[in-house]
Amino acid sequence: MKPFTKINNSEELGQYILKERKKLKLTQKEISEFTDVGRKFVLELEKGKTTAQIGKIFEVLNGLGLELHLIKRGES
């Protein structure tokens, strides 16, 4: 597994979250229940909604065991 994945837009973030959720064999309902966000939010996030609330995104990332790291362009 690569140590990091470059995400360029909300659609790519949604696809990555979907892939990780499926790896963990979790349903959208299950992830929404233990992260305290709505199932509709998880659905929209996985579809790449551009106006998703950042706080809720972090709840889902944390629930999936993911961390967000920022790297200045050209320094990776």
N, C-alpha and C positions, 0 to 999 in steps of 0.2 A: 504494500500500500504506500502511496506517495505520502510524504510528510505534510504536504499542504495541497490545496486545490485553489486555483485562481478562479474567483467569481467576478464576472464583469457586469452583471445586471440582475434584476430581481427574478427574471425567469430562470437563470442559472442557479440562483440561490434556492428557488423553489424546487427545482429538479434535484439538487443535492440533498435537500431536506427530505424529499420524498424517498430517495434512494436509501438514506440512512434509516428512516422510519421503517421501511420494508425489511432492511437488513435485521432490524431488531424485532421483526414480526409483530409490530404494533399497528393497530387500526388508528384512523384519524380520531375516532371517539376516545380511544384509550389515551393517546397523547394529549388530547384536549382536557381530559379529566385530571391527569396528574400534573399538568402544567398550568391549570386554571385559566385556559383560554378556550374560546368556543370552537366547536368542530368546524363551523363555517369559516372561522379565521384560518384554521389549519388547511382547509380545502383551498381557500383563496391564496394563502401563502405558497402552497405547493404549485399553484397555477401561475405564480409570478406576479401577484398583485403589486403594483408599484407604490401604492399608498398605504401599505401595511404599517402598523404602528411598531416602531423600533423596540419599545419595551416588551411587547408581546413576542416579537421575533426572538429576543434574547431568552424569554421564557421557554420557547420551543427548542432553541439551540441547547440550552442548559438541560432540558428534559431529555434530549437525545444524546447527551454527553459530549456535545460539541463546544468548541471555543472559537472565538473570532479573534484573529490576529491581523493587524494592519502592517504592511510593509511598503515603504516608499518605493515608487516605481524605479526600476533599474538597480535596486539593491537586493534583489532576490537571487 
